[in-house]
Amino acid sequence: MNEHDSQALTTLGGRVRHLRTSRGVTLDFLAECTGFSKGYLSRIENNKKTPPLGTLARIADALDTSLPQLLTPGALSTQNNSPFLSLVRGDARSEVVRGASAFGYDYVSLSDAGAEHHMLPMLFTFPAEIDKHVFFEHKGEEFMYILSGKVEWRVGHETYTLEPGDSLYFDARLPHRGHSIGGEATALVVLYTPEQESFE
């Protein structure tokens, strides 16, 4: 992998493009498989659109990969990964997605996940305001542990107010979303994604 390719993999859009082209998948075919428009997928690949996790999960399915592999900058390079162990120093955390321009969520990866890993631990920073029409849904399960601030979190038809020390575990196929109350709020969020079936 050359330096240009390595730099491209540091962005979410670059990783999507790398996986798509390395698998010989065209944008037209990816659009057909996911149900998203070619233009929307192109904006994601060019880092002009920050998609929610539900969208990324559908793209991961279509590209025969896992959501952790797609989200984690180091996951597409195996030179520092082990299927059994991943150490990330505090000063080496990778910012996965800054959602301020789209959905407001910031994700920081706490694991250099490889293709064999099915859990993705992240540090979430919640936005104060969200689009009331937007919910996230994707395969797998989620665990959330509130570290600071106060969060209003909705899962399905239930709404919870979460404070530091509170934790929540839920099926990620249920529509969910949340925002901070009265200032910044952060949480440890662990996503579990089941093994992906080959999309052929």
Secondary structure, 3 states (H helix, E strand, C coil): CCHHHHHHCCCHHHHHHHHHHHCCCCHHHHHHHHCCCHHHHHHHHCCCCCCCHHHHHHHHHHCCCCHHHHHCHHHHCHHHCCCCCCCCCHHHCEEEEECCCCCCCEEEECCCCCCCCCEEEEEEEECCCCCCCCCECCCCEEEEEEEECCEEEEECCEEEEECCCCEEEEECCCCEEEEECCCCEEEEEEEECCCCCCCC
